[in-house]
């Protein structure tokens, strides 16, 4: 059904996309575009354009809250937002925060960035059975008892039978009140995928650069995990030599010294050779660096390695170049020059944190 | 009644519920306009909510922005608008299709609370379209029930039509830009202006008497030395100049209705005047809701809980009701929930007046134990509640009824930004601090108080506004943009006298350059 608001909405989208009224774009609240907070708490961006008014500076102002805590304890959330509220005139929360699972999160990300679903390359020949908890039933093992539903049933019975006393609100579930989760067995084809993350940890990669890589790889991980059950990740760090590490080390290590990118690609090819035959696996190597390589010779070796032993077996090879004050950024140019025509190669420049979202779109926007 | 209801989309079983609930509510003393309930699908609900409750508004992208926010948060399952009701006579309220019957009943009860509040709270008298310029008494013929003209749905639709006509002539972009200019100044209104009876003392307008320069006390022979005549002449001249300036000053008294002042005095084109007029009227329409957010939600919540638990919900529904109600009342992350604060405060007032915990004896009693068991069995609670809902707004409500005990029970605290921790931190739980901060936050609905002081500042036709600095500076970047908007309307340099980092300052924009001058204007 078409709505009256559609016209206003289209106009707003136009402004956000920068197609009309460019002068307004500067008011679009940046915030964190998509940021991970805490364990599963995620901010979802909804672009808002503030109309500037005479108003108070938020930080100097402070406010009044309600709840537990001692002076000096942090207050959750942003002040100025109200919890449940009616549609207010002119007031708006800028960033919505909510608990979502990683799967949902990936869907939202996909929707936000208009990412296509990935067409799997592997042959879906292995079928596996999976249990999914979808319903509720009256019998089941205690370990699957649904506490909330059980409690509600018990409370309902207590009230209906008149034994509920608001003074001493004691509710004792009986056998017939109990509710259990029930599951269905679903069969699904198994598709295998592996991501090989490679990162330059030479002296020129600073903490900020690593943070960018960390954030970006988190989102890539989330999206690919949504697309493939049983995604595997491998981590490779390199300066002049490459070695395989665990996830934790991957993000922490900082070495000094030179950079030989070919070492990483060689190791990557070895890993793929050993564990991931191309006909059964979807393979995604991601390489992040500041674009500073030791020598032109090494760069040519890299390109040779990619052409010969990496590209033939991957869905996509992604190279992300993080801008750093020390890096020359030459490697990206070389890569584009030699392999720019190959559609399996995707390159992206990541200038700063704000560029992460655009870069994710570069990498995943092709649906490969 | 039947005429109104024949057009609604409300299914018959809900119409029956509505009749039943309205009967019960009326028995309980609620006094509301007729209510028209409409059943909406979620996208229609989001659309109407985006338009601030009205089916037709003037065209502007910010409604589209609001729609996107609501639609997204619904689709991601973050929030859902349960109810919406607009201050109109008859009142219109919307129910979300697909909600359970228990939820619909809850919403109906809640809505009746709101409509009773719209009809009876004095602040909303300012939204009567047939009220005189100064609202002192309710307009009503003797023996007639209060039935004001609040056809705001029509009014807003007319605004829409007027703006669309202008758009047809001058193009979307030009009009849209001017709407944004007006919205930048939207908060510069005076919600109480309709209730102020201004006595113009005519004597003041007369020629003032001979200027009498105050002299220092001196003995005769010292007079010429202590009050030298040159000095006296100089003083006399200065006082006369000041008087002269006062006489020609415009506005004669500083006014807080900046929008109204601009409408009357700024060199606007006719179409611009139309737009500014629309924005101003709508700002005044929404002002009472901003002034009574806590009370209005509290009152509606108080009544939905009373009606549901005592009369409307049956045993099979009470658990679902309680779960839902708990969701509405929840406070999370240390935020203040206006529903919760409002309902608790109303309940506390009811209990105190039932038990006679007010007045001199109560205030002067030092004995904690005596206070704890204080019960005069006056039973005045209900009566007091109805009085409070009529005569208070959030500021006066909190000021009068938020007690130290209440603040402690509710766990209220103030928070402040910590530069060291780069986060918001709990600052204090001390009663005075908390209450002062809360009142400061509610004063003028959280907007800065800004007056037009001089339309011919420095005798250059510049507009001077003054911000009553209450301890918090204005946000710098927004201030500059708002000044720019003001300049667009006034078309001459504009100045704002305020305080920046504890020093008097005048911010000025002359159409090209933003400047700041230290000191008073």
Interface residues (C-beta under 8 A of the other chain):
Chain A: X1 X3 X4 X5 X7 X8 X9 X10 X11 X12 X13 X14 X15 X20 X21 X44 X46 X47 X48 X49 X50 X51 X52 X53 X54 X55 X56 X57 X58 X59 X60 X61 X62 X63 X64 X65 X66 X67 X68 X69 X70 X71 X72 X73 X74 X75 X76 X77 X78 X79 X81 X82 X83 X84 X85 X86 X87 X89 X90 X92 X93 X96 X98 X100 X104 X108 X152 X155 X156 X159 X160
Chain B: X43 X44 X47 X49 X50 X51 X52 X53 X55 X56 X59 X60 X61 X62 X63 X64 X65 X66 X67 X68 X69 X70 X72 X73 X76 X77 X78 X79 X81 X83 X84 X172 X173 X176 X180 X183 X184 X185 X186 X187 X188 X286 X289 X290 X297 X315 X316 X318 X319 X323 X327 X328 X330 X331 X332 X333 X334 X335 X336 X337 X338 X339 X340 X341 X410 X411 X412 X413 X414 X415 X416 X417 X421 X423 X424 X425 X426 X427 X428 X429 X434 X437 X438 X441 X446 X447 X448 X450 X467 X472 X473 X474 X475 X476 X477 X478 X479 X480 X481 X482 X485 X496
